Amino acid sequence: MREMLEKLISFLQDELDVPKEQINLALRHTQAIPNQLPMQLWQYGLINMGQLEKIFDWLES
């Protein structure tokens, strides 16, 4: 699970240019359930719907 989270964070930073500070903010609210990180980023307005869709596509691959 930890490895997948690290890969997701790398994808967010490298492919979608999500700043580390925004990722850390969302991670603070998803510590119990880290697989909810994409939804937390979207709910807080830190990523847009297009980016959320790209994340889900990446997770499926």
CHARMM-style PDB file with segment names, atoms N, HN, CA, C and O in Angstrom:
ATOM      1  N   MET     1       0.825  -1.193   0.000  1.00  0.00      PROA
ATOM      2  CA  MET     1       0.000   0.000   0.000  1.00  0.00      PROA
ATOM      3  C   MET     1       0.871   1.259   0.000  1.00  0.00      PROA
ATOM      4  O   MET     1       0.583   2.217  -0.718  1.00  0.00      PROA
ATOM      5  N   ARG     2       1.914   1.255   0.791  1.00  0.00      PROA
ATOM      6  HN  ARG     2       2.147   0.477   1.375  1.00  0.00      PROA
ATOM      7  CA  ARG     2       2.809   2.413   0.892  1.00  0.00      PROA
ATOM      8  C   ARG     2       3.495   2.692  -0.449  1.00  0.00      PROA
ATOM      9  O   ARG     2       3.647   3.845  -0.852  1.00  0.00      PROA
ATOM     10  N   GLU     3       3.904   1.624  -1.128  1.00  0.00      PROA
ATOM     11  HN  GLU     3       3.780   0.687  -0.801  1.00  0.00      PROA
ATOM     12  CA  GLU     3       4.573   1.789  -2.423  1.00  0.00      PROA
ATOM     13  C   GLU     3       3.634   2.439  -3.440  1.00  0.00      PROA
ATOM     14  O   GLU     3       4.052   3.305  -4.209  1.00  0.00      PROA
ATOM     15  N   MET     4       2.382   2.026  -3.443  1.00  0.00      PROA
ATOM     16  HN  MET     4       2.043   1.323  -2.818  1.00  0.00      PROA
ATOM     17  CA  MET     4       1.403   2.599  -4.367  1.00  0.00      PROA
ATOM     18  C   MET     4       1.184   4.080  -4.060  1.00  0.00      PROA
ATOM     19  O   MET     4       1.067   4.894  -4.976  1.00  0.00      PROA
ATOM     20  N   LEU     5       1.129   4.428  -2.782  1.00  0.00      PROA
ATOM     21  HN  LEU     5       1.224   3.767  -2.037  1.00  0.00      PROA
ATOM     22  CA  LEU     5       0.958   5.824  -2.393  1.00  0.00      PROA
ATOM     23  C   LEU     5       2.146   6.660  -2.861  1.00  0.00      PROA
ATOM     24  O   LEU     5       1.967   7.776  -3.349  1.00  0.00      PROA
ATOM     25  N   GLU     6       3.336   6.132  -2.715  1.00  0.00      PROA
ATOM     26  HN  GLU     6       3.481   5.226  -2.319  1.00  0.00      PROA
ATOM     27  CA  GLU     6       4.534   6.849  -3.168  1.00  0.00      PROA
ATOM     28  C   GLU     6       4.508   7.056  -4.682  1.00  0.00      PROA
ATOM     29  O   GLU     6       4.884   8.121  -5.172  1.00  0.00      PROA
ATOM     30  N   LYS     7       4.064   6.042  -5.419  1.00  0.00      PROA
ATOM     31  HN  LYS     7       3.758   5.177  -5.021  1.00  0.00      PROA
ATOM     32  CA  LYS     7       3.959   6.167  -6.878  1.00  0.00      PROA
ATOM     33  C   LYS     7       2.902   7.204  -7.255  1.00  0.00      PROA
ATOM     34  O   LYS     7       3.092   7.988  -8.184  1.00  0.00      PROA
ATOM     35  N   LEU     8       1.790   7.200  -6.525  1.00  0.00      PROA
ATOM     36  HN  LEU     8       1.636   6.563  -5.770  1.00  0.00      PROA
ATOM     37  CA  LEU     8       0.732   8.171  -6.781  1.00  0.00      PROA
ATOM     38  C   LEU     8       1.237   9.591  -6.529  1.00  0.00      PROA
ATOM     39  O   LEU     8       0.971  10.494  -7.322  1.00  0.00      PROA
ATOM     40  N   ILE     9       1.952   9.787  -5.449  1.00  0.00      PROA
ATOM     41  HN  ILE     9       2.168   9.054  -4.805  1.00  0.00      PROA
ATOM     42  CA  ILE     9       2.497  11.109  -5.135  1.00  0.00      PROA
ATOM     43  C   ILE     9       3.469  11.556  -6.224  1.00  0.00      PROA
ATOM     44  O   ILE     9       3.452  12.718  -6.632  1.00  0.00      PROA
ATOM     45  N   SER    10       4.301  10.657  -6.689  1.00  0.00      PROA
ATOM     46  HN  SER    10       4.314   9.713  -6.358  1.00  0.00      PROA
ATOM     47  CA  SER    10       5.223  10.990  -7.784  1.00  0.00      PROA
ATOM     48  C   SER    10       4.458  11.387  -9.041  1.00  0.00      PROA
ATOM     49  O   SER    10       4.821  12.353  -9.712  1.00  0.00      PROA
ATOM     50  N   PHE    11       3.403  10.646  -9.358  1.00  0.00      PROA
ATOM     51  HN  PHE    11       3.109   9.861  -8.812  1.00  0.00      PROA
ATOM     52  CA  PHE    11       2.572  10.969 -10.518  1.00  0.00      PROA
ATOM     53  C   PHE    11       1.951  12.354 -10.363  1.00  0.00      PROA
ATOM     54  O   PHE    11       1.958  13.151 -11.301  1.00  0.00      PROA
ATOM     55  N   LEU    12       1.418  12.635  -9.184  1.00  0.00      PROA
ATOM     56  HN  LEU    12       1.413  11.987  -8.422  1.00  0.00      PROA
ATOM     57  CA  LEU    12       0.797  13.937  -8.942  1.00  0.00      PROA
ATOM     58  C   LEU    12       1.789  15.076  -9.147  1.00  0.00      PROA
ATOM     59  O   LEU    12       1.462  16.098  -9.750  1.00  0.00      PROA
ATOM     60  N   GLN    13       2.996  14.888  -8.643  1.00  0.00      PROA
ATOM     61  HN  GLN    13       3.262  14.057  -8.154  1.00  0.00      PROA
ATOM     62  CA  GLN    13       4.011  15.936  -8.748  1.00  0.00      PROA
ATOM     63  C   GLN    13       4.591  16.028 -10.159  1.00  0.00      PROA
ATOM     64  O   GLN    13       4.720  17.123 -10.706  1.00  0.00      PROA
ATOM     65  N   ASP    14       4.933  14.904 -10.737  1.00  0.00      PROA
ATOM     66  HN  ASP    14       4.827  14.014 -10.293  1.00  0.00      PROA
ATOM     67  CA  ASP    14       5.638  14.892 -12.021  1.00  0.00      PROA
ATOM     68  C   ASP    14       4.727  15.137 -13.221  1.00  0.00      PROA
ATOM     69  O   ASP    14       5.087  15.881 -14.134  1.00  0.00      PROA
ATOM     70  N   GLU    15       3.565  14.524 -13.224  1.00  0.00      PROA
ATOM     71  HN  GLU    15       3.272  13.919 -12.483  1.00  0.00      PROA
ATOM     72  CA  GLU    15       2.684  14.600 -14.390  1.00  0.00      PROA
ATOM     73  C   GLU    15       1.650  15.720 -14.290  1.00  0.00      PROA
ATOM     74  O   GLU    15       1.297  16.329 -15.299  1.00  0.00      PROA
ATOM     75  N   LEU    16       1.164  15.994 -13.079  1.00  0.00      PROA
ATOM     76  HN  LEU    16       1.451  15.500 -12.258  1.00  0.00      PROA
ATOM     77  CA  LEU    16       0.096  16.979 -12.924  1.00  0.00      PROA
ATOM     78  C   LEU    16       0.563  18.267 -12.252  1.00  0.00      PROA
ATOM     79  O   LEU    16      -0.225  19.195 -12.069  1.00  0.00      PROA
ATOM     80  N   ASP    17       1.838  18.325 -11.886  1.00  0.00      PROA
ATOM     81  HN  ASP    17       2.478  17.571 -12.034  1.00  0.00      PROA
ATOM     82  CA  ASP    17       2.417  19.521 -11.258  1.00  0.00      PROA
ATOM     83  C   ASP    17       1.668  19.968 -10.000  1.00  0.00      PROA
ATOM     84  O   ASP    17       1.528  21.164  -9.746  1.00  0.00      PROA
ATOM     85  N   VAL    18       1.190  19.000  -9.219  1.00  0.00      PROA
ATOM     86  HN  VAL    18       1.303  18.028  -9.425  1.00  0.00      PROA
ATOM     87  CA  VAL    18       0.541  19.335  -7.951  1.00  0.00      PROA
ATOM     88  C   VAL    18       1.648  19.613  -6.935  1.00  0.00      PROA
ATOM     89  O   VAL    18       2.498  18.755  -6.699  1.00  0.00      PROA
ATOM     90  N   PRO    19       1.647  20.799  -6.335  1.00  0.00      PROA
ATOM     91  CA  PRO    19       2.701  21.131  -5.374  1.00  0.00      PROA
ATOM     92  C   PRO    19       2.701  20.214  -4.155  1.00  0.00      PROA
ATOM     93  O   PRO    19       1.652  19.753  -3.703  1.00  0.00      PROA
ATOM     94  N   LYS    20       3.885  19.963  -3.639  1.00  0.00      PROA
ATOM     95  HN  LYS    20       4.737  20.337  -4.005  1.00  0.00      PROA
ATOM     96  CA  LYS    20       4.051  19.085  -2.484  1.00  0.00      PROA
ATOM     97  C   LYS    20       3.230  19.572  -1.290  1.00  0.00      PROA
ATOM     98  O   LYS    20       2.695  18.762  -0.534  1.00  0.00      PROA
ATOM     99  N   GLU    21       3.129  20.888  -1.117  1.00  0.00      PROA
ATOM    100  HN  GLU    21       3.564  21.547  -1.731  1.00  0.00      PROA
ATOM    101  CA  GLU    21       2.368  21.440   0.000  1.00  0.00      PROA
ATOM    102  C   GLU    21       0.897  21.042  -0.080  1.00  0.00      PROA
ATOM    103  O   GLU    21       0.275  20.735   0.937  1.00  0.00      PROA
ATOM    104  N   GLN    22       0.345  21.047  -1.293  1.00  0.00      PROA
ATOM    105  HN  GLN    22       0.850  21.296  -2.119  1.00  0.00      PROA
ATOM    106  CA  GLN    22      -1.052  20.660  -1.465  1.00  0.00      PROA
ATOM    107  C   GLN    22      -1.244  19.172  -1.202  1.00  0.00      PROA
ATOM    108  O   GLN    22      -2.242  18.763  -0.610  1.00  0.00      PROA
ATOM    109  N   ILE    23      -0.293  18.373  -1.641  1.00  0.00      PROA
ATOM    110  HN  ILE    23       0.519  18.705  -2.122  1.00  0.00      PROA
ATOM    111  CA  ILE    23      -0.362  16.932  -1.389  1.00  0.00      PROA
ATOM    112  C   ILE    23      -0.294  16.674   0.111  1.00  0.00      PROA
ATOM    113  O   ILE    23      -1.053  15.859   0.637  1.00  0.00      PROA
ATOM    114  N   ASN    24       0.607  17.361   0.797  1.00  0.00      PROA
ATOM    115  HN  ASN    24       1.223  18.022   0.370  1.00  0.00      PROA
ATOM    116  CA  ASN    24       0.739  17.176   2.245  1.00  0.00      PROA
ATOM    117  C   ASN    24      -0.528  17.581   2.981  1.00  0.00      PROA
ATOM    118  O   ASN    24      -0.920  16.927   3.947  1.00  0.00      PROA
ATOM    119  N   LEU    25      -1.173  18.657   2.532  1.00  0.00      PROA
ATOM    120  HN  LEU    25      -0.855  19.188   1.746  1.00  0.00      PROA
ATOM    121  CA  LEU    25      -2.430  19.074   3.143  1.00  0.00      PROA
ATOM    122  C   LEU    25      -3.474  17.969   3.032  1.00  0.00      PROA
ATOM    123  O   LEU    25      -4.138  17.632   4.013  1.00  0.00      PROA
ATOM    124  N   ALA    26      -3.614  17.414   1.847  1.00  0.00      PROA
ATOM    125  HN  ALA    26      -3.075  17.688   1.051  1.00  0.00      PROA
ATOM    126  CA  ALA    26      -4.592  16.347   1.640  1.00  0.00      PROA
ATOM    127  C   ALA    26      -4.213  15.095   2.418  1.00  0.00      PROA
ATOM    128  O   ALA    26      -5.088  14.403   2.939  1.00  0.00      PROA
ATOM    129  N   LEU    27      -2.920  14.795   2.503  1.00  0.00      PROA
ATOM    130  HN  LEU    27      -2.209  15.357   2.080  1.00  0.00      PROA
ATOM    131  CA  LEU    27      -2.481  13.601   3.234  1.00  0.00      PROA
ATOM    132  C   LEU    27      -2.809  13.692   4.720  1.00  0.00      PROA
ATOM    133  O   LEU    27      -3.097  12.676   5.353  1.00  0.00      PROA
ATOM    134  N   ARG    28      -2.770  14.883   5.274  1.00  0.00      PROA
ATOM    135  HN  ARG    28      -2.536  15.708   4.759  1.00  0.00      PROA
ATOM    136  CA  ARG    28      -3.106  15.044   6.698  1.00  0.00      PROA
ATOM    137  C   ARG    28      -4.535  14.609   6.976  1.00  0.00      PROA
ATOM    138  O   ARG    28      -4.851  14.161   8.078  1.00  0.00      PROA
ATOM    139  N   HSD    29      -5.393  14.742   5.981  1.00  0.00      PROA
ATOM    140  HN  HSD    29      -5.136  15.106   5.085  1.00  0.00      PROA
ATOM    141  CA  HSD    29      -6.800  14.398   6.155  1.00  0.00      PROA
ATOM    142  C   HSD    29      -7.125  12.982   5.690  1.00  0.00      PROA
ATOM    143  O   HSD    29      -8.270  12.543   5.796  1.00  0.00      PROA
ATOM    144  N   THR    30      -6.131  12.268   5.177  1.00  0.00      PROA
ATOM    145  HN  THR    30      -5.200  12.625   5.091  1.00  0.00      PROA
ATOM    146  CA  THR    30      -6.378  10.912   4.683  1.00  0.00      PROA
ATOM    147  C   THR    30      -5.458   9.890   5.328  1.00  0.00      PROA
ATOM    148  O   THR    30      -5.274   8.802   4.783  1.00  0.00      PROA
ATOM    149  N   GLN    31      -4.880  10.212   6.471  1.00  0.00      PROA
ATOM    150  HN  GLN    31      -5.030  11.096   6.914  1.00  0.00      PROA
ATOM    151  CA  GLN    31      -3.922   9.297   7.093  1.00  0.00      PROA
ATOM    152  C   GLN    31      -4.523   7.927   7.354  1.00  0.00      PROA
ATOM    153  O   GLN    31      -3.839   6.915   7.201  1.00  0.00      PROA
ATOM    154  N   ALA    32      -5.768   7.879   7.738  1.00  0.00      PROA
ATOM    155  HN  ALA    32      -6.323   8.702   7.862  1.00  0.00      PROA
ATOM    156  CA  ALA    32      -6.397   6.592   8.017  1.00  0.00      PROA
ATOM    157  C   ALA    32      -6.713   5.840   6.732  1.00  0.00      PROA
ATOM    158  O   ALA    32      -6.703   4.609   6.712  1.00  0.00      PROA
ATOM    159  N   ILE    33      -6.993   6.571   5.661  1.00  0.00      PROA
ATOM    160  HN  ILE    33      -7.001   7.571   5.676  1.00  0.00      PROA
ATOM    161  CA  ILE    33      -7.389   5.947   4.400  1.00  0.00      PROA
ATOM    162  C   ILE    33      -6.654   6.642   3.255  1.00  0.00      PROA
ATOM    163  O   ILE    33      -7.238   7.480   2.569  1.00  0.00      PROA
ATOM    164  N   PRO    34      -5.376   6.305   3.039  1.00  0.00      PROA
ATOM    165  CA  PRO    34      -4.586   7.012   2.030  1.00  0.00      PROA
ATOM    166  C   PRO    34      -5.086   6.857   0.601  1.00  0.00      PROA
ATOM    167  O   PRO    34      -4.744   7.678  -0.251  1.00  0.00      PROA
ATOM    168  N   ASN    35      -5.883   5.832   0.309  1.00  0.00      PROA
ATOM    169  HN  ASN    35      -6.160   5.165   1.001  1.00  0.00      PROA
ATOM    170  CA  ASN    35      -6.368   5.676  -1.066  1.00  0.00      PROA
ATOM    171  C   ASN    35      -7.418   6.728  -1.423  1.00  0.00      PROA
ATOM    172  O   ASN    35      -7.870   6.787  -2.567  1.00  0.00      PROA
ATOM    173  N   GLN    36      -7.807   7.553  -0.460  1.00  0.00      PROA
ATOM    174  HN  GLN    36      -7.441   7.505   0.469  1.00  0.00      PROA
ATOM    175  CA  GLN    36      -8.751   8.633  -0.733  1.00  0.00      PROA
ATOM    176  C   GLN    36      -8.050   9.945  -1.090  1.00  0.00      PROA
ATOM    177  O   GLN    36      -8.702  10.981  -1.219  1.00  0.00      PROA
ATOM    178  N   LEU    37      -6.738   9.905  -1.248  1.00  0.00      PROA
ATOM    179  HN  LEU    37      -6.208   9.063  -1.143  1.00  0.00      PROA
ATOM    180  CA  LEU    37      -5.973  11.111  -1.554  1.00  0.00      PROA
ATOM    181  C   LEU    37      -6.506  11.860  -2.774  1.00  0.00      PROA
ATOM    182  O   LEU    37      -6.686  13.075  -2.689  1.00  0.00      PROA
ATOM    183  N   PRO    38      -6.768  11.200  -3.901  1.00  0.00      PROA
ATOM    184  CA  PRO    38      -7.272  11.947  -5.062  1.00  0.00      PROA
ATOM    185  C   PRO    38      -8.573  12.703  -4.762  1.00  0.00      PROA
ATOM    186  O   PRO    38      -8.731  13.851  -5.178  1.00  0.00      PROA
ATOM    187  N   MET    39      -9.490  12.074  -4.054  1.00  0.00      PROA
ATOM    188  HN  MET    39      -9.362  11.141  -3.717  1.00  0.00      PROA
ATOM    189  CA  MET    39     -10.760  12.726  -3.736  1.00  0.00      PROA
ATOM    190  C   MET    39     -10.550  13.897  -2.781  1.00  0.00      PROA
ATOM    191  O   MET    39     -11.214  14.925  -2.913  1.00  0.00      PROA
ATOM    192  N   GLN    40      -9.644  13.757  -1.829  1.00  0.00      PROA
ATOM    193  HN  GLN    40      -9.105  12.921  -1.721  1.00  0.00      PROA
ATOM    194  CA  GLN    40      -9.355  14.855  -0.909  1.00  0.00      PROA
ATOM    195  C   GLN    40      -8.777  16.049  -1.664  1.00  0.00      PROA
ATOM    196  O   GLN    40      -9.166  17.190  -1.416  1.00  0.00      PROA
ATOM    197  N   LEU    41      -7.856  15.788  -2.579  1.00  0.00      PROA
ATOM    198  HN  LEU    41      -7.540  14.861  -2.780  1.00  0.00      PROA
ATOM    199  CA  LEU    41      -7.281  16.877  -3.374  1.00  0.00      PROA
ATOM    200  C   LEU    41      -8.373  17.607  -4.147  1.00  0.00      PROA
ATOM    201  O   LEU    41      -8.369  18.836  -4.220  1.00  0.00      PROA
ATOM    202  N   TRP    42      -9.296  16.863  -4.716  1.00  0.00      PROA
ATOM    203  HN  TRP    42      -9.299  15.865  -4.657  1.00  0.00      PROA
ATOM    204  CA  TRP    42     -10.376  17.461  -5.497  1.00  0.00      PROA
ATOM    205  C   TRP    42     -11.353  18.220  -4.598  1.00  0.00      PROA
ATOM    206  O   TRP    42     -11.767  19.331  -4.929  1.00  0.00      PROA
ATOM    207  N   GLN    43     -11.721  17.622  -3.461  1.00  0.00      PROA
ATOM    208  HN  GLN    43     -11.385  16.719  -3.192  1.00  0.00      PROA
ATOM    209  CA  GLN    43     -12.671  18.267  -2.552  1.00  0.00      PROA
ATOM    210  C   GLN    43     -12.147  19.597  -2.024  1.00  0.00      PROA
ATOM    211  O   GLN    43     -12.920  20.532  -1.820  1.00  0.00      PROA
ATOM    212  N   TYR    44     -10.858  19.684  -1.804  1.00  0.00      PROA
ATOM    213  HN  TYR    44     -10.229  18.923  -1.969  1.00  0.00      PROA
ATOM    214  CA  TYR    44     -10.270  20.927  -1.311  1.00  0.00      PROA
ATOM    215  C   TYR    44      -9.948  21.907  -2.438  1.00  0.00      PROA
ATOM    216  O   TYR    44      -9.403  22.982  -2.190  1.00  0.00      PROA
ATOM    217  N   GLY    45     -10.283  21.541  -3.665  1.00  0.00      PROA
ATOM    218  HN  GLY    45     -10.726  20.667  -3.867  1.00  0.00      PROA
ATOM    219  CA  GLY    45     -10.046  22.425  -4.793  1.00  0.00      PROA
ATOM    220  C   GLY    45      -8.585  22.515  -5.203  1.00  0.00      PROA
ATOM    221  O   GLY    45      -8.175  23.476  -5.854  1.00  0.00      PROA
ATOM    222  N   LEU    46      -7.797  21.511  -4.821  1.00  0.00      PROA
ATOM    223  HN  LEU    46      -8.129  20.730  -4.292  1.00  0.00      PROA
ATOM    224  CA  LEU    46      -6.370  21.518  -5.111  1.00  0.00      PROA
ATOM    225  C   LEU    46      -6.050  20.939  -6.481  1.00  0.00      PROA
ATOM    226  O   LEU    46      -4.960  21.153  -7.012  1.00  0.00      PROA
ATOM    227  N   ILE    47      -7.004  20.201  -7.056  1.00  0.00      PROA
ATOM    228  HN  ILE    47      -7.889  20.027  -6.624  1.00  0.00      PROA
ATOM    229  CA  ILE    47      -6.905  19.710  -8.428  1.00  0.00      PROA
ATOM    230  C   ILE    47      -8.272  19.908  -9.075  1.00  0.00      PROA
ATOM    231  O   ILE    47      -9.287  20.023  -8.388  1.00  0.00      PROA
ATOM    232  N   ASN    48      -8.282  19.944 -10.393  1.00  0.00      PROA
ATOM    233  HN  ASN    48      -7.458  19.851 -10.951  1.00  0.00      PROA
ATOM    234  CA  ASN    48      -9.560  20.101 -11.089  1.00  0.00      PROA
ATOM    235  C   ASN    48     -10.096  18.734 -11.529  1.00  0.00      PROA
ATOM    236  O   ASN    48      -9.442  17.707 -11.348  1.00  0.00      PROA
ATOM    237  N   MET    49     -11.279  18.746 -12.101  1.00  0.00      PROA
ATOM    238  HN  MET    49     -11.810  19.580 -12.248  1.00  0.00      PROA
ATOM    239  CA  MET    49     -11.928  17.492 -12.504  1.00  0.00      PROA
ATOM    240  C   MET    49     -11.110  16.757 -13.559  1.00  0.00      PROA
ATOM    241  O   MET    49     -11.029  15.529 -13.530  1.00  0.00      PROA
ATOM    242  N   GLY    50     -10.510  17.481 -14.478  1.00  0.00      PROA
ATOM    243  HN  GLY    50     -10.576  18.478 -14.502  1.00  0.00      PROA
ATOM    244  CA  GLY    50      -9.677  16.841 -15.499  1.00  0.00      PROA
ATOM    245  C   GLY    50      -8.494  16.119 -14.887  1.00  0.00      PROA
ATOM    246  O   GLY    50      -8.152  15.009 -15.297  1.00  0.00      PROA
ATOM    247  N   GLN    51      -7.869  16.751 -13.904  1.00  0.00      PROA
ATOM    248  HN  GLN    51      -8.146  17.652 -13.570  1.00  0.00      PROA
ATOM    249  CA  GLN    51      -6.743  16.112 -13.219  1.00  0.00      PROA
ATOM    250  C   GLN    51      -7.217  14.886 -12.447  1.00  0.00      PROA
ATOM    251  O   GLN    51      -6.534  13.862 -12.422  1.00  0.00      PROA
ATOM    252  N   LEU    52      -8.387  14.990 -11.816  1.00  0.00      PROA
ATOM    253  HN  LEU    52      -8.941  15.821 -11.836  1.00  0.00      PROA
ATOM    254  CA  LEU    52      -8.932  13.848 -11.078  1.00  0.00      PROA
ATOM    255  C   LEU    52      -9.159  12.670 -12.022  1.00  0.00      PROA
ATOM    256  O   LEU    52      -8.853  11.529 -11.675  1.00  0.00      PROA
ATOM    257  N   GLU    53      -9.686  12.936 -13.196  1.00  0.00      PROA
ATOM    258  HN  GLU    53      -9.934  13.863 -13.478  1.00  0.00      PROA
ATOM    259  CA  GLU    53      -9.905  11.875 -14.179  1.00  0.00      PROA
ATOM    260  C   GLU    53      -8.584  11.248 -14.616  1.00  0.00      PROA
ATOM    261  O   GLU    53      -8.501  10.031 -14.777  1.00  0.00      PROA
ATOM    262  N   LYS    54      -7.551  12.069 -14.807  1.00  0.00      PROA
ATOM    263  HN  LYS    54      -7.618  13.058 -14.676  1.00  0.00      PROA
ATOM    264  CA  LYS    54      -6.234  11.535 -15.172  1.00  0.00      PROA
ATOM    265  C   LYS    54      -5.679  10.650 -14.062  1.00  0.00      PROA
ATOM    266  O   LYS    54      -5.053   9.625 -14.334  1.00  0.00      PROA
ATOM    267  N   ILE    55      -5.908  11.041 -12.823  1.00  0.00      PROA
ATOM    268  HN  ILE    55      -6.416  11.874 -12.603  1.00  0.00      PROA
ATOM    269  CA  ILE    55      -5.449  10.225 -11.691  1.00  0.00      PROA
ATOM    270  C   ILE    55      -6.150   8.876 -11.706  1.00  0.00      PROA
ATOM    271  O   ILE    55      -5.506   7.840 -11.547  1.00  0.00      PROA
ATOM    272  N   PHE    56      -7.467   8.881 -11.897  1.00  0.00      PROA
ATOM    273  HN  PHE    56      -7.990   9.723 -12.026  1.00  0.00      PROA
ATOM    274  CA  PHE    56      -8.203   7.618 -11.928  1.00  0.00      PROA
ATOM    275  C   PHE    56      -7.749   6.748 -13.098  1.00  0.00      PROA
ATOM    276  O   PHE    56      -7.627   5.531 -12.955  1.00  0.00      PROA
ATOM    277  N   ASP    57      -7.498   7.365 -14.252  1.00  0.00      PROA
ATOM    278  HN  ASP    57      -7.597   8.353 -14.368  1.00  0.00      PROA
ATOM    279  CA  ASP    57      -6.981   6.603 -15.395  1.00  0.00      PROA
ATOM    280  C   ASP    57      -5.634   5.982 -15.050  1.00  0.00      PROA
ATOM    281  O   ASP    57      -5.382   4.819 -15.364  1.00  0.00      PROA
ATOM    282  N   TRP    58      -4.766   6.761 -14.400  1.00  0.00      PROA
ATOM    283  HN  TRP    58      -4.970   7.706 -14.145  1.00  0.00      PROA
ATOM    284  CA  TRP    58      -3.444   6.266 -14.008  1.00  0.00      PROA
ATOM    285  C   TRP    58      -3.580   5.119 -13.015  1.00  0.00      PROA
ATOM    286  O   TRP    58      -2.861   4.125 -13.112  1.00  0.00      PROA
ATOM    287  N   LEU    59      -4.494   5.250 -12.064  1.00  0.00      PROA
ATOM    288  HN  LEU    59      -5.079   6.058 -11.985  1.00  0.00      PROA
ATOM    289  CA  LEU    59      -4.682   4.195 -11.065  1.00  0.00      PROA
ATOM    290  C   LEU    59      -5.181   2.898 -11.701  1.00  0.00      PROA
ATOM    291  O   LEU    59      -4.841   1.809 -11.239  1.00  0.00      PROA
ATOM    292  N   GLU    60      -5.983   3.011 -12.759  1.00  0.00      PROA
ATOM    293  HN  GLU    60      -6.259   3.896 -13.135  1.00  0.00      PROA
ATOM    294  CA  GLU    60      -6.499   1.821 -13.435  1.00  0.00      PROA
ATOM    295  C   GLU    60      -5.437   1.098 -14.241  1.00  0.00      PROA
ATOM    296  O   GLU    60      -5.542  -0.107 -14.469  1.00  0.00      PROA
ATOM    297  N   SER    61      -4.410   1.825 -14.676  1.00  0.00      PROA
ATOM    298  HN  SER    61      -4.324   2.803 -14.490  1.00  0.00      PROA
ATOM    299  CA  SER    61      -3.387   1.203 -15.532  1.00  0.00      PROA
ATOM    300  C   SER    61      -2.339   0.472 -14.728  1.00  0.00      PROA
ATOM    301  OT1 SER    61      -1.412  -0.103 -15.300  1.00  0.00      PROA
TER     302      SER     61
END
